[in-house]
Amino acid sequence: MAAQHPNAPTPATSRTPDEDHPHEQPLAGVVHDNVRHTKSFTVVGNHLVQHKHLSLLAIGLACYIQSVRQGTSVDIKTLAARFPEGPTRIAAGLRELEKHGYLQRTCTRTSTGRIVTRTVSRNRPGHSGSGSARETASPAELRRLRPWLPIPASRPLPRLPNRSPSPSSAGRLA
């Protein structure tokens, strides 16, 4: 009574022991044993920590600068006192971060005549907290700041439909 159906799909086969299993750990390479942080942590983008053109020193400096409180001094002398690298290497790392848009440093003279450096740290070069990158940077500037990312085509977003409640549904909302 068992009729044969030549068009029926064949049943799935079981994995053999030599095949990779999705829950097994790899034999080589990194294995992440992560615990969720609930306090005292900083989110750092992969575009920074895996940046192809930044040195490890520059990446480390950027991560440190992004982790400190606003107003913390991050000038060359302070960073050289905090880390084993000397002022020459620290300065080179900061210049790399400036070149790729992660830092902006400006020197200003205070009313007492002292010169201070104001450092703006950006966790996403080409973007600002007030708007998108398209509003703050030209396509050429975006290409310089983020050479590894494609520049999206400029087109306006579609209008959202009007979702005002109808008079008959107003009674159901209350």
C-alpha positions in Angstrom: 0.0 0.0 0.0 2.9 2.3 0.2 2.9 4.1 -3.1 6.1 5.6 -4.3 6.1 9.3 -5.2 9.1 10.2 -7.3 8.4 13.9 -7.0 8.4 14.0 -3.2 11.5 15.7 -1.7 14.1 13.5 -0.1 14.2 13.6 3.7 16.9 15.7 5.4 20.0 13.8 6.4 21.6 13.9 9.8 24.9 15.7 10.3 27.9 13.6 10.5 30.3 14.1 13.4 33.0 15.8 11.2 30.5 18.5 10.0 30.4 21.8 11.9 27.6 22.2 14.3 26.3 25.7 14.9 26.6 25.5 18.7 30.1 24.0 18.8 33.1 26.2 19.5 35.6 26.6 16.7 38.9 24.7 16.9 41.0 27.8 16.2 40.5 31.6 16.3 38.8 33.7 18.9 36.0 32.4 21.1 33.9 35.2 22.7 32.8 34.6 26.3 30.8 37.7 26.8 28.8 39.0 29.7 26.4 41.9 29.3 27.6 45.1 30.9 25.1 46.9 33.1 27.2 49.8 34.4 30.4 51.7 33.6 30.8 50.8 30.0 31.2 52.5 26.6 29.8 51.4 23.2 32.5 51.7 20.5 31.7 51.1 16.8 33.3 48.3 14.8 34.1 50.9 12.2 36.6 52.3 14.7 38.1 49.2 16.3 38.4 47.4 13.0 39.5 50.5 11.0 41.9 49.4 8.2 43.9 52.6 8.1 44.3 53.5 11.8 47.2 52.2 14.0 46.5 50.2 17.1 47.7 53.2 19.1 45.2 55.5 17.5 42.4 53.0 17.9 43.3 52.6 21.6 43.5 56.4 22.1 40.1 56.9 20.5 38.5 54.2 22.7 40.0 55.7 25.8 38.9 59.3 24.8 35.4 58.1 24.1 35.3 56.4 27.5 36.2 59.4 29.7 33.7 61.9 31.0 33.1 65.2 29.2 35.6 67.8 30.3 38.4 65.3 31.0 41.8 66.6 29.8 43.0 64.6 26.8 46.0 66.7 25.7 49.3 65.1 24.7 51.0 65.8 28.1 48.1 64.3 30.1 47.8 61.2 27.9 51.6 60.7 27.9 51.5 60.7 31.7 48.6 58.2 31.8 50.1 55.7 29.2 53.5 54.2 28.7 53.8 55.7 25.2 55.7 58.9 25.0 54.4 62.3 23.8 55.8 61.8 20.3 53.7 58.6 19.8 50.7 60.0 21.5 50.8 63.1 19.2 51.1 60.9 16.1 48.1 58.8 17.3 46.0 62.0 17.8 47.0 63.3 14.4 45.8 60.0 12.8 42.4 60.4 14.6 42.2 64.0 13.4 43.0 62.9 9.8 40.2 60.3 9.8 37.6 62.6 11.5 37.5 61.0 15.0 39.0 64.1 16.7 38.9 67.8 16.1 41.4 69.9 18.1 41.3 73.7 18.3 43.6 75.9 20.4 42.2 79.0 22.0 43.7 81.6 24.3 41.8 82.2 27.6 41.2 85.6 29.1 44.3 85.1 31.3 46.5 84.5 28.2 46.8 80.7 28.7 46.5 78.6 25.6 44.1 75.6 25.9 43.2 72.9 23.5 39.5 72.0 23.0 39.1 68.5 21.8 35.9 67.3 20.1 35.7 63.4 20.0 33.4 61.9 17.4 32.2 58.3 17.6 31.0 58.5 14.0 33.0 60.7 11.7 30.9 62.7 9.2 28.0 62.8 11.6 27.2 65.3 14.3 24.8 65.0 17.2 22.5 67.6 15.7 21.9 66.1 12.3 23.0 63.6 9.7 26.3 63.6 7.8 24.6 64.8 4.7 23.7 68.0 6.5 27.2 68.6 7.9 29.6 67.3 5.3 30.0 67.4 1.5 30.3 64.1 -0.4 34.0 64.8 -0.9 34.4 65.4 2.8 32.5 62.1 3.6 34.8 60.2 1.2 37.9 61.6 3.0 36.4 60.9 6.5 34.9 57.5 5.7 36.7 55.9 2.7 35.5 52.4 3.6 31.8 53.2 3.5 29.8 53.9 0.4 28.1 57.3 0.2 24.3 56.7 -0.1 22.5 58.3 -3.0 20.8 61.5 -2.1 17.1 61.3 -2.5 14.2 62.6 -0.3 12.4 60.3 2.0 8.8 59.5 1.1 6.0 61.3 2.9 4.3 59.4 5.7 0.6 58.7 5.3 -1.8 60.8 7.4 -2.9 58.6 10.3 -5.4 60.9 11.9 -8.2 58.9 13.7 -11.6 59.0 12.0 -14.6 60.3 14.0 -16.0 56.7 14.3 -12.8 55.3 15.8 -12.3 58.2 18.2 -14.8 56.6 20.7 -12.9 53.3 20.7 -9.5 55.0 21.6 -10.8 56.4 24.9 
